[in-house]
Amino acid sequence: MLNVIVLATLALLGISLILNAWSLFRGPDATDRILALDTLYINAAAVIIVYGVSIGRPDFFEAALLIALLGFVSTMALAKFLLRGDIIE
């Protein structure tokens, strides 16, 4: 039963990754693209966590945490760049 749930979850997350990538390339302006990139980071971390649960290895949680942190920092840097035109004050 767990294998079926994991496969269904990975399939749905794969679909969401494809839709996020489509939104990233199609976005009408930069803010929509940054939002799609942030959602892409979150979904990638979710895929890594689900895969780690499916094979029973806790090492993947650290990788997902690292991806989530880098995604957050890059989103903040891009938002600051859009607001002010530079990142370093």
Rosetta blueprint (number, residue, H / E / L):
1 M L
2 L H
3 N H
4 V H
5 I H
6 V H
7 L H
8 A H
9 T H
10 L H
11 A H
12 L H
13 L H
14 G H
15 I H
16 S H
17 L H
18 I H
19 L H
20 N H
21 A H
22 W H
23 S H
24 L H
25 F H
26 R H
27 G L
28 P L
29 D L
30 A H
31 T H
32 D H
33 R H
34 I H
35 L H
36 A H
37 L H
38 D H
39 T H
40 L H
41 Y H
42 I H
43 N H
44 A H
45 A H
46 A H
47 V H
48 I H
49 I H
50 V H
51 Y H
52 G H
53 V H
54 S H
55 I H
56 G L
57 R L
58 P L
59 D H
60 F H
61 F H
62 E H
63 A H
64 A H
65 L H
66 L H
67 I H
68 A H
69 L H
70 L H
71 G H
72 F H
73 V H
74 S H
75 T H
76 M H
77 A H
78 L H
79 A H
80 K H
81 F H
82 L H
83 L H
84 R H
85 G L
86 D L
87 I L
88 I L
89 E L
